[in-house]
Amino acid sequence: MSTYQFELAFRQYVAAFDGTNDLSPAEFKSLFDNVHHKDLNYLPKDERVLGGDDMMHLKAKAPLTREEIFQLHSKHYASGQKVTLIHFRKIGLDCIDIKVRLVTGKEDTTVRVANTISGGQVVLSREIDESFPLKILGAKCANVVYKWKEMGTYQTNM
């Protein structure tokens, strides 16, 4: 049930990014709060860096907090960014693979994120580098580990 609630809230959130900026800051914050968990952790994709040995290396970027994501999304909303949902796929137990197209002026990019859902909100987001096909599998496995820990947190009578 929480995945369905998340999908509705997410589609409403994406619909707000239509380039018109017709929502008040309070309405935008409410849409953001409906989608993002208070303990949100966003893991951006690794940066490719050319090393001293002329080999390509991956450098991990620091995770972003909920407040940092809110500031970033608010800035994009204020700039009139348009967001188009490309796909929304359930790939595991409360794990959603989302790909969106972002258009700001002449800049056009796509972002793919694997999201772990808890209580109908995103609690963990991993940006996926699509040049490595197995990255989505890794994100799916990380989701299983997260959900296993989450289930172990709550005692049952089994």
C-alpha positions, 0 to 999 in steps of 0.5 A: 500500500505504501508504494501506491501512496508514494506513486501518487505523491510523486506524480503530483510532485513531478507535475509541479515542475511544469515551468510555471512556478504557480505554487506558493512556497508552502504548497511546494514544501507540502508536496516535497514533504509528502514524497521525502522521508524525514530521514532521507539520504541521497547518494549521488552517482560517483564522479569519474576522475582521470588519475595520475596513471592515466586511468579512469577512477571513480570518486564517491561524492558525499551523500546529501541530506533532506534539507540539501535536497529541498534547497536544490529542488527549490532552486530548480523549481524557482528557475522554471525547470520542467520535469518529465517522468520517463519511467516508474518501475517497482524493482523490489520490495519497496524499491522503485526505479525512477527515471526523469528528464530535466529541462532548464532552458537549453539544458536537457538531462536525464536522471535515474534513481533507485528509491527505497520506500518506507512509510510511503516516502523515500528514505534512501535514494541512489542515483544510478550511472547508466553506463554501468548496467549492474549499478541498478542490481547493486541498488536493488541489493542495497534495498533488500539489506535496508528492508531486512534491517528495517524489519529486524528493528520491529519485534514480531511474535514469530 
